[in-house]
Amino acid sequence: MTALSDAVALRRTFAIISHPDAGKTTLTEKLLLFGGAIQMAGAVRARGEQRRARSDWMSIERERGISVTASVMSFEHGGLSFNLLDTPGHEDFSEDTYRTLTAVDSAVMVLDAAKGIETQTRKLFEVCRLRDVPIVTFINKVDREGRETFDLLDEIEKTLALDVCPLTWPIGMGRDLKGVYDLTADQVVLFEQTRGDHLPEGIDMPLEDPRLDGLVGADAAARLREEVELVRGACPSFDLEAFRAGHLSPVFFGSALRNFGVRELLNGIGRLAPPPRQQSADPRVIDPLEETVSGFVFKVQANMDPNHRDRIAFFRLCSGRFKRGMKLKHVRSGKLMAIGNPVFFLARDRELAEEAFPGDIMGIPNHGALRIGDTLTEGEDVRFNGIPSFAPEVLRRVRLDDPMKAKQLRKALEDLAEEGVSQLFKPLNGASWIVGVVGQLQFEVIANRIESEYSLKAGFEEAPFETARWVHSEDKLLIKRFVEANTSSMAEDRDGALVFLARNSWALGRAQQDFPDIVFSATREQH
Ligand code: GDP
């Protein structure tokens, strides 16, 4: 039987963060290819297309070239088990992305060599920094003319305040690309004009070896030697502690499209990225090597299979050895749940999870009992924290076109709220419900899904509110006074927590001024 500590040491749970078009999908495909999880490049996309064909709302994804749903892909390489969590790329989905990043131990930041740091890269990086997630940088598309290499490294250091340490170095770029030099292994990987699934091997070759001149040309070899010397002088040497604390990023260069530099990247993740880490929880930190099982739900997805109304809760195991059939305590309700049919997500398939270790992601089918942020344990009352709800930035009132369908519409909206797609507020004065989202695009997704998955038409109209805050005070009388003073702006969220809907920032400021002893919160920890 595998010892818990061995299994933990072999796991790498990570995500790829990037700006749209930098090459995340292509790189994912190639990582899976190298990991032997798929035979042919193109499978990720092909699978995506099959899925898209299934329901209408996916057409939004296709049209806008974004991926709305986050998924998990597990594969093995070099004796390690990798779990790659896909993060939705569009800025409107920052909430979903944020939660996905709570479930990883490291992230790969993909940059387009011609573009460097873009807006979305920076936003996602900030989320990683909040939790000190170690970042591995992959500078992609070196087969095309890109920016000056030193310039790119400088930009990362300056705009992200992150030290960089290149572990591979490109030999030329664009049309003159000859290969990359692996600075750790002292190997040359020659660039070949292939697109298929051929994986170029590295050739042992110290920098000063005269054969290098023959392999890449005397000029390129001389330039490489010069640049490497400069890099070694200018960049700090690689420091594992600094990387794992989130202060320094190892940098790899390559071309995902041309299978180039990806092997070095994957080996780098395996060698450097941390195994599952301790997780902060209330009232105590949880260590992955603890014997008893614990973990949390970071994502819920409904209607993955149109024939079933089931949901899948994406569960990150944080400690202990999980065995299928275990009864776990659902801490929020205090009830025991038998986990009979958990699944692992492989590149092309799902498979029943008989056994799982910290760092693994399981899909737990359920009928709505499991919500985002929920903790499951073998009995202890701990809750993992750091999975908040964000105050919505766009609020709309639900318009009911067919009053006969009120009940179904309510169910659909509640389902979507449970998935974390949107938030639902019930005004205390009995007015029609308010739906809140973090990004505007989400309304299209909701309307589309309600139509395709529930066969209902839902309309959303302007609501006289701009933002929402959860309000809290131990002083019940004070809360009562606040509610009475603001009846038309008060609502409950789906858990019955009190929410103040503000007409504008001025109204919010005014309320805060009038009631200084009430806490107005822009996030709410999901319990
Ligand atoms: P995503 O939006 O980040 O998932 O990016 P994709 O993987 O879909 O890539 C965006 C575009 O860049 C596609 O047309 C890819 O074929 C192209 N691309 C990705 N990687 C490379 C690369 O290494 N070199 C070149 N030349 N193009 C690439």
Boltz pocket constraint, residues with backbone or C-beta under 6 A from the ligand:
constraints:
  - pocket:
      binder: B
      contacts: [[A, 18], [A, 19], [A, 20], [A, 21], [A, 22], [A, 23], [A, 24], [A, 25], [A, 26], [A, 27], [A, 65], [A, 89], [A, 140], [A, 141], [A, 142], [A, 143], [A, 144], [A, 254], [A, 255], [A, 256], [A, 257], [A, 258]]
      max_distance: 6.0
